[in-house]
């Protein structure tokens, strides 16, 4: 099924998604588009018989949406109806996204399986790890590992206000350099809570909530790396950070909350798990 989605459904759908900016200008281009919509319709029909799925009823409903949208795209392409193809954008997008969300690669229950459910906690799903709790403990909470409910609420409100990009009570320079407004940020709205306890830091060991100091040897290595970055900041792509090169960001270890995209998808297998990170799309097994 992954081959159908990646090799056929996604590229064929793109031909319709971008129809308004890639409008066919002659009969040859229209025929090429028609061929893509036919391939899309055939792939959609094939998706009604998957080997694996999360929920058969849900999957079949999603597949039917894709079939209806792709068949309509075929008809519109045959009659050279660009307006109808533009109107199909939402239907195709929705059906593709829903099929993607309810599909998981090479894992699931077979439709005819009658095996009893395993007595293992099911962690599968999409999870958010966004939190206002910092990695290390703030100085104001020195020696204090937990907050009361009242303290947590007050601290959350203060952090939300401090981080709000829509504030206009700072300097003109800060306002000018704001770039994105608050709508686009997703830092979380609450502090981390574990077993009913609201933490002041994500680090719980050592008990002071701070990363232990580097050894003398590690400090020397860090100083050499810093000097190298200072003297050769951009000699080539390999001198830039993994985050800047979009190779790895907050997937860890440790996995730390960032300003947005704080989501993971967990796929659970009998003897291992896959954690797919939204930011840069790293997968940890």
N, C-alpha and C positions, 0 to 999 in steps of 0.2 A: 504493500500500500504506500510505503514511503516513496517508491519510485514514481508512482502515479501522481502523487501530490507535488513532488519536487520537479519532476521532469515534464509534466503535462499541465496539471491544474493551475499551478502558480503562474507559469509563463503565459499560458493561454488566457487566464483571467486578466493578467496585466494588459494584454492587447485591448481588452474592453475597458479596463479601468482608465487607461490613458487615451481613450478614443478622442477626447476633446482636444488634445494637444498633438495627437498623431493620426489625424484624420486621413484615411485613404484618399488619394488624389486621382487614381486611375483604376481601370478594371482589374489590372494585375494585383494591385494592392488590396482591392476589395476581395478578390478570390483568395488571397493569402490569409486575410482576416477570417473569411468564411471557413477555410480549412482549420484554423485554430479553434474556432467556436465548435466545429464538428468534433474535433479531438477532445475538447473540453466536455461536450455532452456525452461522448463515449466513455470518458474517464469517470464522469459522475455516475453513469449507470453501473460501471464496474465496482464502484464503492458501495453498492448495496449488498455485496457479498464478501465482506471482509472476514479474514480468519480470526482476527482479534478485535475486541472493542470493549469499552467500559460498560455501556448500557445499550442493549440492542434496540430498544424502542427509541431512545434518544438519538442513537446513531442513524437509524433509518429515517427519522424525521429530518435530521440535518441533511442526509443524502438526498432526500426528496426535494428539499429546498434548492439544493445545488442543481439537481436534474431540471427542475422547472425553470430556473434562471438561465441555465446553459442552453436549453432547448429554445427559449425565447431569444437568446442571443444568436443562435443559428438562423432562426427565422428573420430576425432583423438584418443580419449580415446578407442574407440571400436577397432581400428586397432593397439593400443599400440604404437602410434607414438609420442614419447616424444618430438622430434624436432619440430613437428607441434604445439604442445601445447606451447612450449617456444615461437614460433613465434607469437602465438595468444595473448601474454601478452599485447602488446601495444593496440590492438583492444579492448580487454576486459576492460582494464584499462580506455581507453578513453570513451567507451560507458557507463561504470559504473559512471564515474565522471560526464558526461554530463546529465545522468538521475538524478543523485543526485542534480545537480545545477538547473535543470528545474522542480524539484519536491518540493512541499511545503506541509507540514503536515496539513491535515484537513482544508484547506482554499483555496479558489480560486473561479473562475466562473464556473458554470456547463456549459457543452457544449451547452445545449439547452436553456440557459438563455437568455432572451431578455430584462431584466430589464435595465433601463437607468443607466449609470455610475454615481456613487455618486460624488457630487461636493466637494470632499475632496482631498487635495494634496496627491499624491501617493509617499511615501517615501521608498517603498519596493526596496530591492536590496542589493548589497554588497558594503559597503563604507569603505574608509580608513580614519582614523583620525590621521595618522602620521603627525607630524609637528616639525619643528625646534624650535618653540616657547616654552620657558620654562614655568613651572607652575607659578613660581614667577618671578618678574621683576629683571633683573640683575642690579647690582649697577651702571654700566655705563649708564643706562637709568633711573636713579632716577628722578622722577618727569616728565617723558616723557612716555606717554601712547601709542603713535603711532610713526611710522617711515615713512619717505618719501619713495618714490619708490627707489631713489638712495641709501638711507641709508639701506633699506631692502635688496637690491641686494648685497651690500658690506658686510653686516652682515651675510647673507646666505652663501656667498662664504667663509667667515672666519670660520664659524661653520663647514661647510663641510670639510674644510681643517683640522681643529683641530680634528674632529672626525674620519678622514680617517685612518682606521686600516692598510692600505698599506704604510703609511709613514715610511721612513727609516732614518729620521733625528733626532730621539730621542735616548734614551739610549739603550744599549745592553739588559738591563733587560726588558725594555718595548717591545723591538722587540721580545725577547724570549718568553714573556708572552702574545703575541698577540692572540694566539689561532686561532680564525677565521679571514680570510681576509675580506676586505671590501665588497666583493660580497654578503656575507651572511647577511649583516645588512640592515635594512630598517627603518631608523629613520625619513624619510621624506626629502624633498629637499627644502621646502619653509616654510616661517613663516606663522602663522595663519592670515587670512584676514577675517574680518567680515564687511559686508556692505561697502566694498571698503577701509576699514581702516586696515592697517597692525599693529597688536598688538605687544607690547613688553613683554607681559605676558598673560597667560591664565586667571589669576585672574583679573577681572575688577572691583570688589567691595570687599574690600576697594579700593579706588582710588590709593593707593600707590603700588598696585600690589603684596601685601604680605599677607600671612595667619596671621590673628590676633594672638596676644600673648595668651597663655593659661592663664586661671584663676589660682590663687594660688592653689586651690583644684586640678585642672587638672594637674598642674605641679607636685604636690605630687604623684598623681596616676602614672604619667609617670616615675617619679624617682623610684617608687616602682617596676614598671614593668621592668625598665632597670636593677635594682639591682637583680631582680629575674632571668632575662636572663643571667646576668653575673655570678651569683652563681650556676645556674642550666641550663647551655647552651644546654645540650642534655640528660636530664634524660629519656626522652621518646619522641615519635613523637609529642605528644601534646605540647611540649615546643618549637618546631620549628615553624617558621612563616608559614602563610597560603600560601604564595608564594612558599616557599621552598618545601612545601608538595603538591604543584600543586593543591590546592583547590580554590584559588582565586588569581588573579594577578592584572591586570589593568582594570577590569570591572567596578570599581568604586562602589559607588560614591566617588570622581569624577572619570570619565574615563580619564586617562592620557596617552599620547603617550609614548611608550616604544621603545626599540632598534629594535624590529621586531614584526611581527604578529599584526600589528595595524589595524585589520579589524573587522567589525561587519556586520552581516546580519540582516536586518530589515524585519520582517513579520508584515503586517498591517491588523488588524481586524476592524470590524465596531466600536467597543467600547474600544479597547485596542491595544497595540503593543507589540511585542517581539523583544528584542535586543539581538542577539546571538553573544557573544564575541569570537573571534578566540583564543586568549590566554587563555588556560585552559578551554575554551568552557563553560563559564558561560552564563546563559540566564536570562535577566532581563525583567519582565513583567510590 
